[in-house]
């Protein structure tokens, strides 16, 4: 059971907007960001999801890609990019 993190109202289905207080909740799954995107919007989406600076996520992602030897990390990044939908905002 999912609840609004602001008012505690029980949320129906996959809704992102609380029907009681009208505020947006982040209980739903991870989305790519349309607003905060440099490439596929994955880092911006992660930043929104975890509430941290998306530039920090970008640095970590870049380090991961370099650490993996470039290609494997890029493939993972693109798989995420294909699988994860954009947010509806
Ligand atoms: Zn609410």
PDB file of the backbone (N, CA, C, O) and the ligand in Angstrom, with CONECT records:
HET     ZN  A 101       1
ATOM      1  N   UNK A   1       0.844  -1.191   0.000  1.00  0.00           N
ATOM      2  CA  UNK A   1       0.000   0.000   0.000  1.00  0.00           C
ATOM      3  C   UNK A   1       0.882   1.245   0.000  1.00  0.00           C
ATOM      4  O   UNK A   1       1.802   1.368   0.808  1.00  0.00           O
ATOM      5  N   UNK A   2       0.590   2.160  -0.912  1.00  0.00           N
ATOM      6  CA  UNK A   2       1.378   3.385  -1.020  1.00  0.00           C
ATOM      7  C   UNK A   2       0.635   4.535  -0.369  1.00  0.00           C
ATOM      8  O   UNK A   2      -0.588   4.643  -0.456  1.00  0.00           O
ATOM      9  N   UNK A   3       1.396   5.379   0.278  1.00  0.00           N
ATOM     10  CA  UNK A   3       0.798   6.536   0.928  1.00  0.00           C
ATOM     11  C   UNK A   3       1.498   7.806   0.478  1.00  0.00           C
ATOM     12  O   UNK A   3       2.697   7.814   0.196  1.00  0.00           O
ATOM     13  N   UNK A   4       0.725   8.869   0.419  1.00  0.00           N
ATOM     14  CA  UNK A   4       1.282  10.189   0.150  1.00  0.00           C
ATOM     15  C   UNK A   4       2.262  10.546   1.259  1.00  0.00           C
ATOM     16  O   UNK A   4       1.955  10.399   2.442  1.00  0.00           O
ATOM     17  N   UNK A   5       3.443  11.017   0.870  1.00  0.00           N
ATOM     18  CA  UNK A   5       4.442  11.315   1.900  1.00  0.00           C
ATOM     19  C   UNK A   5       4.170  12.645   2.596  1.00  0.00           C
ATOM     20  O   UNK A   5       4.807  12.968   3.599  1.00  0.00           O
ATOM     21  N   UNK A   6       3.221  13.416   2.060  1.00  0.00           N
ATOM     22  CA  UNK A   6       2.909  14.708   2.671  1.00  0.00           C
ATOM     23  C   UNK A   6       1.755  14.609   3.647  1.00  0.00           C
ATOM     24  O   UNK A   6       1.825  15.144   4.753  1.00  0.00           O
ATOM     25  N   UNK A   7       0.676  13.917   3.238  1.00  0.00           N
ATOM     26  CA  UNK A   7      -0.520  13.921   4.084  1.00  0.00           C
ATOM     27  C   UNK A   7      -0.895  12.525   4.561  1.00  0.00           C
ATOM     28  O   UNK A   7      -1.783  12.387   5.403  1.00  0.00           O
ATOM     29  N   UNK A   8      -0.234  11.472   4.039  1.00  0.00           N
ATOM     30  CA  UNK A   8      -0.527  10.122   4.498  1.00  0.00           C
ATOM     31  C   UNK A   8      -1.729   9.486   3.829  1.00  0.00           C
ATOM     32  O   UNK A   8      -2.120   8.371   4.176  1.00  0.00           O
ATOM     33  N   UNK A   9      -2.323  10.195   2.860  1.00  0.00           N
ATOM     34  CA  UNK A   9      -3.465   9.679   2.117  1.00  0.00           C
ATOM     35  C   UNK A   9      -3.046   8.440   1.320  1.00  0.00           C
ATOM     36  O   UNK A   9      -1.984   8.437   0.697  1.00  0.00           O
ATOM     37  N   UNK A  10      -3.870   7.390   1.336  1.00  0.00           N
ATOM     38  CA  UNK A  10      -3.559   6.169   0.602  1.00  0.00           C
ATOM     39  C   UNK A  10      -3.775   6.403  -0.886  1.00  0.00           C
ATOM     40  O   UNK A  10      -4.839   6.857  -1.308  1.00  0.00           O
ATOM     41  N   UNK A  11      -2.754   6.087  -1.675  1.00  0.00           N
ATOM     42  CA  UNK A  11      -2.799   6.360  -3.111  1.00  0.00           C
ATOM     43  C   UNK A  11      -3.290   5.136  -3.873  1.00  0.00           C
ATOM     44  O   UNK A  11      -2.911   4.004  -3.573  1.00  0.00           O
ATOM     45  N   UNK A  12      -4.134   5.384  -4.859  1.00  0.00           N
ATOM     46  CA  UNK A  12      -4.687   4.322  -5.692  1.00  0.00           C
ATOM     47  C   UNK A  12      -3.812   4.116  -6.921  1.00  0.00           C
ATOM     48  O   UNK A  12      -3.373   5.079  -7.550  1.00  0.00           O
ATOM     49  N   UNK A  13      -3.564   2.867  -7.253  1.00  0.00           N
ATOM     50  CA  UNK A  13      -2.877   2.539  -8.502  1.00  0.00           C
ATOM     51  C   UNK A  13      -1.511   3.173  -8.629  1.00  0.00           C
ATOM     52  O   UNK A  13      -0.725   3.194  -7.681  1.00  0.00           O
ATOM     53  N   UNK A  14      -1.237   3.690  -9.821  1.00  0.00           N
ATOM     54  CA  UNK A  14       0.076   4.217 -10.142  1.00  0.00           C
ATOM     55  C   UNK A  14       0.126   5.734 -10.088  1.00  0.00           C
ATOM     56  O   UNK A  14       1.013   6.347 -10.682  1.00  0.00           O
ATOM     57  N   UNK A  15      -0.809   6.340  -9.387  1.00  0.00           N
ATOM     58  CA  UNK A  15      -0.894   7.793  -9.435  1.00  0.00           C
ATOM     59  C   UNK A  15       0.347   8.458  -8.856  1.00  0.00           C
ATOM     60  O   UNK A  15       0.945   7.977  -7.894  1.00  0.00           O
ATOM     61  N   UNK A  16       0.713   9.569  -9.466  1.00  0.00           N
ATOM     62  CA  UNK A  16       1.841  10.363  -8.984  1.00  0.00           C
ATOM     63  C   UNK A  16       1.360  11.545  -8.161  1.00  0.00           C
ATOM     64  O   UNK A  16       2.086  12.059  -7.310  1.00  0.00           O
ATOM     65  N   UNK A  17       0.119  11.978  -8.422  1.00  0.00           N
ATOM     66  CA  UNK A  17      -0.408  13.154  -7.741  1.00  0.00           C
ATOM     67  C   UNK A  17      -1.413  12.689  -6.689  1.00  0.00           C
ATOM     68  O   UNK A  17      -2.341  11.936  -6.983  1.00  0.00           O
ATOM     69  N   UNK A  18      -1.210  13.145  -5.481  1.00  0.00           N
ATOM     70  CA  UNK A  18      -2.099  12.774  -4.381  1.00  0.00           C
ATOM     71  C   UNK A  18      -3.482  13.377  -4.615  1.00  0.00           C
ATOM     72  O   UNK A  18      -3.600  14.575  -4.869  1.00  0.00           O
ATOM     73  N   UNK A  19      -4.534  12.549  -4.530  1.00  0.00           N
ATOM     74  CA  UNK A  19      -5.890  13.046  -4.776  1.00  0.00           C
ATOM     75  C   UNK A  19      -6.423  13.810  -3.572  1.00  0.00           C
ATOM     76  O   UNK A  19      -7.435  14.503  -3.679  1.00  0.00           O
ATOM     77  N   UNK A  20      -5.763  13.695  -2.440  1.00  0.00           N
ATOM     78  CA  UNK A  20      -6.221  14.391  -1.241  1.00  0.00           C
ATOM     79  C   UNK A  20      -5.619  15.790  -1.133  1.00  0.00           C
ATOM     80  O   UNK A  20      -6.345  16.772  -0.973  1.00  0.00           O
ATOM     81  N   UNK A  21      -4.294  15.881  -1.219  1.00  0.00           N
ATOM     82  CA  UNK A  21      -3.652  17.183  -1.049  1.00  0.00           C
ATOM     83  C   UNK A  21      -3.175  17.770  -2.368  1.00  0.00           C
ATOM     84  O   UNK A  21      -2.785  18.936  -2.420  1.00  0.00           O
ATOM     85  N   UNK A  22      -3.200  16.966  -3.447  1.00  0.00           N
ATOM     86  CA  UNK A  22      -2.850  17.484  -4.767  1.00  0.00           C
ATOM     87  C   UNK A  22      -1.361  17.640  -4.986  1.00  0.00           C
ATOM     88  O   UNK A  22      -0.943  18.212  -5.992  1.00  0.00           O
ATOM     89  N   UNK A  23      -0.546  17.141  -4.059  1.00  0.00           N
ATOM     90  CA  UNK A  23       0.898  17.291  -4.225  1.00  0.00           C
ATOM     91  C   UNK A  23       1.480  16.080  -4.942  1.00  0.00           C
ATOM     92  O   UNK A  23       0.928  14.980  -4.925  1.00  0.00           O
ATOM     93  N   UNK A  24       2.608  16.336  -5.564  1.00  0.00           N
ATOM     94  CA  UNK A  24       3.277  15.278  -6.293  1.00  0.00           C
ATOM     95  C   UNK A  24       4.076  14.424  -5.307  1.00  0.00           C
ATOM     96  O   UNK A  24       4.783  14.951  -4.448  1.00  0.00           O
ATOM     97  N   UNK A  25       3.958  13.135  -5.435  1.00  0.00           N
ATOM     98  CA  UNK A  25       4.741  12.245  -4.584  1.00  0.00           C
ATOM     99  C   UNK A  25       5.771  11.506  -5.432  1.00  0.00           C
ATOM    100  O   UNK A  25       5.651  11.409  -6.653  1.00  0.00           O
ATOM    101  N   UNK A  26       6.763  11.002  -4.760  1.00  0.00           N
ATOM    102  CA  UNK A  26       7.819  10.303  -5.480  1.00  0.00           C
ATOM    103  C   UNK A  26       7.850   8.835  -5.100  1.00  0.00           C
ATOM    104  O   UNK A  26       8.910   8.210  -5.065  1.00  0.00           O
ATOM    105  N   UNK A  27       6.686   8.297  -4.817  1.00  0.00           N
ATOM    106  CA  UNK A  27       6.614   6.892  -4.444  1.00  0.00           C
ATOM    107  C   UNK A  27       6.650   5.993  -5.672  1.00  0.00           C
ATOM    108  O   UNK A  27       6.871   4.788  -5.558  1.00  0.00           O
ATOM    109  N   UNK A  28       6.435   6.576  -6.837  1.00  0.00           N
ATOM    110  CA  UNK A  28       6.427   5.787  -8.052  1.00  0.00           C
ATOM    111  C   UNK A  28       7.841   5.418  -8.462  1.00  0.00           C
ATOM    112  O   UNK A  28       8.818   5.873  -7.867  1.00  0.00           O
ATOM    113  N   UNK A  29       7.931   4.577  -9.498  1.00  0.00           N
ATOM    114  CA  UNK A  29       9.246   4.142  -9.907  1.00  0.00           C
ATOM    115  C   UNK A  29      10.015   5.257 -10.615  1.00  0.00           C
ATOM    116  O   UNK A  29       9.484   6.323 -10.924  1.00  0.00           O
ATOM    117  N   UNK A  30      11.238   4.968 -10.847  1.00  0.00           N
ATOM    118  CA  UNK A  30      12.170   5.923 -11.404  1.00  0.00           C
ATOM    119  C   UNK A  30      11.856   6.280 -12.869  1.00  0.00           C
ATOM    120  O   UNK A  30      11.568   5.411 -13.692  1.00  0.00           O
ATOM    121  N   UNK A  31      11.921   7.566 -13.158  1.00  0.00           N
ATOM    122  CA  UNK A  31      11.724   8.048 -14.519  1.00  0.00           C
ATOM    123  C   UNK A  31      12.927   8.862 -14.977  1.00  0.00           C
ATOM    124  O   UNK A  31      13.686   9.414 -14.180  1.00  0.00           O
ATOM    125  N   UNK A  32      13.064   8.911 -16.294  1.00  0.00           N
ATOM    126  CA  UNK A  32      14.068   9.826 -16.827  1.00  0.00           C
ATOM    127  C   UNK A  32      13.509  11.242 -16.775  1.00  0.00           C
ATOM    128  O   UNK A  32      12.299  11.447 -16.871  1.00  0.00           O
ATOM    129  N   UNK A  33      14.374  12.186 -16.626  1.00  0.00           N
ATOM    130  CA  UNK A  33      13.948  13.572 -16.505  1.00  0.00           C
ATOM    131  C   UNK A  33      13.955  14.271 -17.859  1.00  0.00           C
ATOM    132  O   UNK A  33      14.917  14.186 -18.621  1.00  0.00           O
ATOM    133  N   UNK A  34      12.844  14.970 -18.138  1.00  0.00           N
ATOM    134  CA  UNK A  34      12.804  15.792 -19.342  1.00  0.00           C
ATOM    135  C   UNK A  34      13.403  17.167 -19.077  1.00  0.00           C
ATOM    136  O   UNK A  34      13.981  17.791 -19.967  1.00  0.00           O
ATOM    137  N   UNK A  35      13.254  17.625 -17.838  1.00  0.00           N
ATOM    138  CA  UNK A  35      13.689  18.980 -17.507  1.00  0.00           C
ATOM    139  C   UNK A  35      15.194  19.061 -17.304  1.00  0.00           C
ATOM    140  O   UNK A  35      15.837  20.030 -17.706  1.00  0.00           O
ATOM    141  N   UNK A  36      15.739  18.040 -16.680  1.00  0.00           N
ATOM    142  CA  UNK A  36      17.136  18.063 -16.280  1.00  0.00           C
ATOM    143  C   UNK A  36      17.886  16.979 -17.035  1.00  0.00           C
ATOM    144  O   UNK A  36      18.192  15.922 -16.483  1.00  0.00           O
ATOM    145  N   UNK A  37      18.174  17.241 -18.276  1.00  0.00           N
ATOM    146  CA  UNK A  37      18.809  16.225 -19.091  1.00  0.00           C
ATOM    147  C   UNK A  37      19.960  16.809 -19.890  1.00  0.00           C
ATOM    148  O   UNK A  37      19.886  17.925 -20.405  1.00  0.00           O
ATOM    149  N   UNK A  38      21.024  16.024 -19.978  1.00  0.00           N
ATOM    150  CA  UNK A  38      22.133  16.408 -20.830  1.00  0.00           C
ATOM    151  C   UNK A  38      22.175  15.483 -22.048  1.00  0.00           C
ATOM    152  O   UNK A  38      22.553  15.885 -23.148  1.00  0.00           O
ATOM    153  N   UNK A  39      21.774  14.230 -21.814  1.00  0.00           N
ATOM    154  CA  UNK A  39      21.834  13.276 -22.909  1.00  0.00           C
ATOM    155  C   UNK A  39      20.538  12.456 -22.955  1.00  0.00           C
ATOM    156  O   UNK A  39      19.644  12.774 -23.739  1.00  0.00           O
ATOM    157  N   UNK A  40      20.425  11.428 -22.145  1.00  0.00           N
ATOM    158  CA  UNK A  40      19.208  10.620 -22.135  1.00  0.00           C
ATOM    159  C   UNK A  40      18.284  10.978 -20.973  1.00  0.00           C
ATOM    160  O   UNK A  40      17.156  10.490 -20.898  1.00  0.00           O
ATOM    161  N   UNK A  41      18.760  11.821 -20.078  1.00  0.00           N
ATOM    162  CA  UNK A  41      17.931  12.217 -18.939  1.00  0.00           C
ATOM    163  C   UNK A  41      17.999  11.255 -17.773  1.00  0.00           C
ATOM    164  O   UNK A  41      17.263  11.400 -16.797  1.00  0.00           O
ATOM    165  N   UNK A  42      18.880  10.272 -17.872  1.00  0.00           N
ATOM    166  CA  UNK A  42      18.971   9.271 -16.809  1.00  0.00           C
ATOM    167  C   UNK A  42      19.544   9.888 -15.534  1.00  0.00           C
ATOM    168  O   UNK A  42      19.015   9.677 -14.443  1.00  0.00           O
ATOM    169  N   UNK A  43      20.604  10.635 -15.677  1.00  0.00           N
ATOM    170  CA  UNK A  43      21.255  11.228 -14.502  1.00  0.00           C
ATOM    171  C   UNK A  43      20.330  12.240 -13.831  1.00  0.00           C
ATOM    172  O   UNK A  43      20.263  12.308 -12.603  1.00  0.00           O
ATOM    173  N   UNK A  44      19.613  13.028 -14.642  1.00  0.00           N
ATOM    174  CA  UNK A  44      18.669  13.980 -14.077  1.00  0.00           C
ATOM    175  C   UNK A  44      17.554  13.264 -13.326  1.00  0.00           C
ATOM    176  O   UNK A  44      17.135  13.698 -12.252  1.00  0.00           O
ATOM    177  N   UNK A  45      17.076  12.155 -13.906  1.00  0.00           N
ATOM    178  CA  UNK A  45      16.024  11.371 -13.265  1.00  0.00           C
ATOM    179  C   UNK A  45      16.488  10.756 -11.961  1.00  0.00           C
ATOM    180  O   UNK A  45      15.756  10.736 -10.972  1.00  0.00           O
ATOM    181  N   UNK A  46      17.721  10.250 -11.971  1.00  0.00           N
ATOM    182  CA  UNK A  46      18.293   9.678 -10.744  1.00  0.00           C
ATOM    183  C   UNK A  46      18.427  10.749  -9.669  1.00  0.00           C
ATOM    184  O   UNK A  46      18.141  10.513  -8.495  1.00  0.00           O
ATOM    185  N   UNK A  47      18.871  11.938 -10.096  1.00  0.00           N
ATOM    186  CA  UNK A  47      19.023  13.036  -9.163  1.00  0.00           C
ATOM    187  C   UNK A  47      17.695  13.413  -8.527  1.00  0.00           C
ATOM    188  O   UNK A  47      17.622  13.653  -7.322  1.00  0.00           O
ATOM    189  N   UNK A  48      16.622  13.466  -9.355  1.00  0.00           N
ATOM    190  CA  UNK A  48      15.295  13.780  -8.841  1.00  0.00           C
ATOM    191  C   UNK A  48      14.808  12.673  -7.905  1.00  0.00           C
ATOM    192  O   UNK A  48      14.219  12.933  -6.855  1.00  0.00           O
ATOM    193  N   UNK A  49      15.070  11.433  -8.316  1.00  0.00           N
ATOM    194  CA  UNK A  49      14.583  10.289  -7.546  1.00  0.00           C
ATOM    195  C   UNK A  49      15.206  10.262  -6.157  1.00  0.00           C
ATOM    196  O   UNK A  49      14.514  10.063  -5.159  1.00  0.00           O
ATOM    197  N   UNK A  50      16.519  10.465  -6.103  1.00  0.00           N
ATOM    198  CA  UNK A  50      17.213  10.375  -4.820  1.00  0.00           C
ATOM    199  C   UNK A  50      17.330  11.722  -4.118  1.00  0.00           C
ATOM    200  O   UNK A  50      17.780  11.793  -2.974  1.00  0.00           O
ATOM    201  N   UNK A  51      16.925  12.791  -4.802  1.00  0.00           N
ATOM    202  CA  UNK A  51      16.981  14.101  -4.192  1.00  0.00           C
ATOM    203  C   UNK A  51      18.390  14.631  -4.036  1.00  0.00           C
ATOM    204  O   UNK A  51      18.687  15.357  -3.087  1.00  0.00           O
ATOM    205  N   UNK A  52      19.260  14.269  -4.968  1.00  0.00           N
ATOM    206  CA  UNK A  52      20.633  14.779  -4.925  1.00  0.00           C
ATOM    207  C   UNK A  52      20.931  15.527  -6.219  1.00  0.00           C
ATOM    208  O   UNK A  52      20.176  15.438  -7.187  1.00  0.00           O
ATOM    209  N   UNK A  53      22.020  16.253  -6.225  1.00  0.00           N
ATOM    210  CA  UNK A  53      22.422  17.031  -7.394  1.00  0.00           C
ATOM    211  C   UNK A  53      22.695  16.105  -8.578  1.00  0.00           C
ATOM    212  O   UNK A  53      23.491  15.173  -8.472  1.00  0.00           O
ATOM    213  N   UNK A  54      22.036  16.365  -9.696  1.00  0.00           N
ATOM    214  CA  UNK A  54      22.195  15.490 -10.853  1.00  0.00           C
ATOM    215  C   UNK A  54      23.621  15.527 -11.406  1.00  0.00           C
ATOM    216  O   UNK A  54      24.076  14.570 -12.033  1.00  0.00           O
ATOM    217  N   UNK A  55      24.333  16.658 -11.164  1.00  0.00           N
ATOM    218  CA  UNK A  55      25.724  16.726 -11.626  1.00  0.00           C
ATOM    219  C   UNK A  55      26.606  15.732 -10.871  1.00  0.00           C
ATOM    220  O   UNK A  55      27.566  15.194 -11.423  1.00  0.00           O
ATOM    221  N   UNK A  56      26.267  15.495  -9.601  1.00  0.00           N
ATOM    222  CA  UNK A  56      26.985  14.484  -8.821  1.00  0.00           C
ATOM    223  C   UNK A  56      26.744  13.098  -9.431  1.00  0.00           C
ATOM    224  O   UNK A  56      27.665  12.288  -9.543  1.00  0.00           O
ATOM    225  N   UNK A  57      25.489  12.839  -9.822  1.00  0.00           N
ATOM    226  CA  UNK A  57      25.156  11.562 -10.464  1.00  0.00           C
ATOM    227  C   UNK A  57      25.932  11.414 -11.772  1.00  0.00           C
ATOM    228  O   UNK A  57      26.403  10.327 -12.107  1.00  0.00           O
ATOM    229  N   UNK A  58      26.059  12.534 -12.512  1.00  0.00           N
ATOM    230  CA  UNK A  58      26.777  12.485 -13.794  1.00  0.00           C
ATOM    231  C   UNK A  58      28.254  12.126 -13.584  1.00  0.00           C
ATOM    232  O   UNK A  58      28.832  11.356 -14.351  1.00  0.00           O
ATOM    233  N   UNK A  59      28.842  12.689 -12.545  1.00  0.00           N
ATOM    234  CA  UNK A  59      30.243  12.382 -12.249  1.00  0.00           C
ATOM    235  C   UNK A  59      30.385  10.897 -11.914  1.00  0.00           C
ATOM    236  O   UNK A  59      31.290  10.224 -12.407  1.00  0.00           O
ATOM    237  N   UNK A  60      29.476  10.392 -11.067  1.00  0.00           N
ATOM    238  CA  UNK A  60      29.522   8.978 -10.679  1.00  0.00           C
ATOM    239  C   UNK A  60      29.317   8.089 -11.905  1.00  0.00           C
ATOM    240  O   UNK A  60      29.996   7.075 -12.065  1.00  0.00           O
ATOM    241  N   UNK A  61      28.367   8.479 -12.776  1.00  0.00           N
ATOM    242  CA  UNK A  61      28.098   7.699 -13.989  1.00  0.00           C
ATOM    243  C   UNK A  61      29.317   7.682 -14.899  1.00  0.00           C
ATOM    244  O   UNK A  61      29.678   6.641 -15.447  1.00  0.00           O
ATOM    245  N   UNK A  62      29.954   8.852 -15.057  1.00  0.00           N
ATOM    246  CA  UNK A  62      31.144   8.939 -15.898  1.00  0.00           C
ATOM    247  C   UNK A  62      32.266   8.060 -15.339  1.00  0.00           C
ATOM    248  O   UNK A  62      32.967   7.380 -16.089  1.00  0.00           O
ATOM    249  N   UNK A  63      32.426   8.082 -14.010  1.00  0.00           N
ATOM    250  CA  UNK A  63      33.455   7.259 -13.375  1.00  0.00           C
ATOM    251  C   UNK A  63      33.155   5.777 -13.577  1.00  0.00           C
ATOM    252  O   UNK A  63      34.057   4.978 -13.828  1.00  0.00           O
ATOM    253  N   UNK A  64      31.863   5.416 -13.465  1.00  0.00           N
ATOM    254  CA  UNK A  64      31.463   4.028 -13.660  1.00  0.00           C
ATOM    255  C   UNK A  64      31.767   3.573 -15.085  1.00  0.00           C
ATOM    256  O   UNK A  64      32.271   2.471 -15.302  1.00  0.00           O
ATOM    257  N   UNK A  65      31.454   4.437 -16.051  1.00  0.00           N
ATOM    258  CA  UNK A  65      31.697   4.092 -17.455  1.00  0.00           C
ATOM    259  C   UNK A  65      33.194   3.923 -17.701  1.00  0.00           C
ATOM    260  O   UNK A  65      33.616   2.978 -18.367  1.00  0.00           O
ATOM    261  N   UNK A  66      33.997   4.848 -17.159  1.00  0.00           N
ATOM    262  CA  UNK A  66      35.451   4.746 -17.318  1.00  0.00           C
ATOM    263  C   UNK A  66      35.977   3.491 -16.635  1.00  0.00           C
ATOM    264  O   UNK A  66      36.809   2.770 -17.186  1.00  0.00           O
ATOM    265  N   UNK A  67      35.471   3.240 -15.407  1.00  0.00           N
ATOM    266  CA  UNK A  67      35.918   2.093 -14.616  1.00  0.00           C
ATOM    267  C   UNK A  67      35.606   0.779 -15.326  1.00  0.00           C
ATOM    268  O   UNK A  67      36.371  -0.181 -15.241  1.00  0.00           O
ATOM    269  N   UNK A  68      34.458   0.746 -16.036  1.00  0.00           N
ATOM    270  CA  UNK A  68      34.047  -0.484 -16.706  1.00  0.00           C
ATOM    271  C   UNK A  68      34.843  -0.712 -17.997  1.00  0.00           C
ATOM    272  O   UNK A  68      34.713  -1.759 -18.632  1.00  0.00           O
ATOM    273  N   UNK A  69      35.678   0.286 -18.388  1.00  0.00           N
ATOM    274  CA  UNK A  69      36.403   0.181 -19.642  1.00  0.00           C
ATOM    275  C   UNK A  69      35.610   0.744 -20.801  1.00  0.00           C
ATOM    276  O   UNK A  69      35.736   0.294 -21.939  1.00  0.00           O
ATOM    277  N   UNK A  70      34.777   1.751 -20.489  1.00  0.00           N
ATOM    278  CA  UNK A  70      34.003   2.522 -21.459  1.00  0.00           C
ATOM    279  C   UNK A  70      32.820   1.770 -22.056  1.00  0.00           C
ATOM    280  O   UNK A  70      31.674   2.105 -21.755  1.00  0.00           O
ATOM    281  N   UNK A  71      33.060   0.780 -22.882  1.00  0.00           N
ATOM    282  CA  UNK A  71      31.956   0.176 -23.631  1.00  0.00           C
ATOM    283  C   UNK A  71      30.910  -0.519 -22.751  1.00  0.00           C
ATOM    284  O   UNK A  71      29.720  -0.257 -22.928  1.00  0.00           O
ATOM    285  N   UNK A  72      31.301  -1.399 -21.805  1.00  0.00           N
ATOM    286  CA  UNK A  72      30.259  -2.048 -20.972  1.00  0.00           C
ATOM    287  C   UNK A  72      29.393  -1.043 -20.222  1.00  0.00           C
ATOM    288  O   UNK A  72      28.176  -1.206 -20.141  1.00  0.00           O
ATOM    289  N   UNK A  73      30.019  -0.006 -19.675  1.00  0.00           N
ATOM    290  CA  UNK A  73      29.263   1.018 -18.957  1.00  0.00           C
ATOM    291  C   UNK A  73      28.318   1.764 -19.875  1.00  0.00           C
ATOM    292  O   UNK A  73      27.192   2.078 -19.491  1.00  0.00           O
ATOM    293  N   UNK A  74      28.769   2.051 -21.089  1.00  0.00           N
ATOM    294  CA  UNK A  74      27.920   2.743 -22.061  1.00  0.00           C
ATOM    295  C   UNK A  74      26.733   1.883 -22.458  1.00  0.00           C
ATOM    296  O   UNK A  74      25.621   2.384 -22.628  1.00  0.00           O
ATOM    297  N   UNK A  75      26.976   0.573 -22.607  1.00  0.00           N
ATOM    298  CA  UNK A  75      25.887  -0.337 -22.973  1.00  0.00           C
ATOM    299  C   UNK A  75      24.829  -0.359 -21.869  1.00  0.00           C
ATOM    300  O   UNK A  75      23.629  -0.296 -22.139  1.00  0.00           O
ATOM    301  N   UNK A  76      25.300  -0.450 -20.613  1.00  0.00           N
ATOM    302  CA  UNK A  76      24.364  -0.424 -19.478  1.00  0.00           C
ATOM    303  C   UNK A  76      23.573   0.878 -19.485  1.00  0.00           C
ATOM    304  O   UNK A  76      22.363   0.885 -19.259  1.00  0.00           O
ATOM    305  N   UNK A  77      24.277   1.984 -19.748  1.00  0.00           N
ATOM    306  CA  UNK A  77      23.631   3.299 -19.768  1.00  0.00           C
ATOM    307  C   UNK A  77      22.540   3.346 -20.836  1.00  0.00           C
ATOM    308  O   UNK A  77      21.447   3.858 -20.593  1.00  0.00           O
ATOM    309  N   UNK A  78      22.842   2.809 -22.021  1.00  0.00           N
ATOM    310  CA  UNK A  78      21.863   2.840 -23.100  1.00  0.00           C
ATOM    311  C   UNK A  78      20.687   1.899 -22.831  1.00  0.00           C
ATOM    312  O   UNK A  78      19.548   2.200 -23.188  1.00  0.00           O
ATOM    313  N   UNK A  79      20.974   0.752 -22.196  1.00  0.00           N
ATOM    314  CA  UNK A  79      19.885  -0.163 -21.837  1.00  0.00           C
ATOM    315  C   UNK A  79      18.926   0.532 -20.866  1.00  0.00           C
ATOM    316  O   UNK A  79      17.707   0.440 -21.006  1.00  0.00           O
ATOM    317  N   UNK A  80      19.502   1.227 -19.880  1.00  0.00           N
ATOM    318  CA  UNK A  80      18.662   2.009 -18.962  1.00  0.00           C
ATOM    319  C   UNK A  80      17.865   3.050 -19.743  1.00  0.00           C
ATOM    320  O   UNK A  80      16.675   3.253 -19.500  1.00  0.00           O
ATOM    321  N   UNK A  81      18.538   3.701 -20.681  1.00  0.00           N
ATOM    322  CA  UNK A  81      17.884   4.753 -21.467  1.00  0.00           C
ATOM    323  C   UNK A  81      16.714   4.239 -22.258  1.00  0.00           C
ATOM    324  O   UNK A  81      15.722   4.947 -22.428  1.00  0.00           O
ATOM    325  N   UNK A  82      16.811   2.991 -22.758  1.00  0.00           N
ATOM    326  CA  UNK A  82      15.730   2.414 -23.553  1.00  0.00           C
ATOM    327  C   UNK A  82      14.604   1.921 -22.640  1.00  0.00           C
ATOM    328  O   UNK A  82      13.429   2.048 -22.983  1.00  0.00           O
ATOM    329  N   UNK A  83      14.957   1.361 -21.485  1.00  0.00           N
ATOM    330  CA  UNK A  83      13.971   0.726 -20.608  1.00  0.00           C
ATOM    331  C   UNK A  83      13.172   1.725 -19.782  1.00  0.00           C
ATOM    332  O   UNK A  83      11.988   1.515 -19.515  1.00  0.00           O
ATOM    333  N   UNK A  84      13.817   2.802 -19.382  1.00  0.00           N
ATOM    334  CA  UNK A  84      13.169   3.724 -18.447  1.00  0.00           C
ATOM    335  C   UNK A  84      12.381   4.772 -19.218  1.00  0.00           C
ATOM    336  O   UNK A  84      12.933   5.445 -20.089  1.00  0.00           O
ATOM    337  N   UNK A  85      11.102   4.919 -18.909  1.00  0.00           N
ATOM    338  CA  UNK A  85      10.285   5.918 -19.617  1.00  0.00           C
ATOM    339  C   UNK A  85      10.579   7.317 -19.125  1.00  0.00           C
ATOM    340  O   UNK A  85      11.117   7.511 -18.035  1.00  0.00           O
ATOM    341  N   UNK A  86      10.214   8.298 -19.950  1.00  0.00           N
ATOM    342  CA  UNK A  86      10.312   9.683 -19.511  1.00  0.00           C
ATOM    343  C   UNK A  86       9.189   9.985 -18.531  1.00  0.00           C
ATOM    344  O   UNK A  86       8.122   9.372 -18.578  1.00  0.00           O
ATOM    345  N   UNK A  87       9.441  10.930 -17.655  1.00  0.00           N
ATOM    346  CA  UNK A  87       8.374  11.397 -16.792  1.00  0.00           C
ATOM    347  C   UNK A  87       7.369  12.143 -17.678  1.00  0.00           C
ATOM    348  O   UNK A  87       7.712  12.579 -18.778  1.00  0.00           O
ATOM    349  N   UNK A  88       6.140  12.287 -17.201  1.00  0.00           N
ATOM    350  CA  UNK A  88       5.096  12.913 -18.008  1.00  0.00           C
ATOM    351  C   UNK A  88       5.057  14.424 -17.867  1.00  0.00           C
ATOM    352  O   UNK A  88       4.153  15.073 -18.392  1.00  0.00           O
ATOM    353  N   UNK A  89       6.028  14.990 -17.162  1.00  0.00           N
ATOM    354  CA  UNK A  89       6.052  16.438 -17.013  1.00  0.00           C
ATOM    355  C   UNK A  89       6.716  17.093 -18.214  1.00  0.00           C
ATOM    356  O   UNK A  89       6.827  18.318 -18.265  1.00  0.00           O
TER     357      UNK A  89
HETATM  358 ZN    ZN A 101      -1.325  13.953  -0.041  1.00  0.00          ZN
END
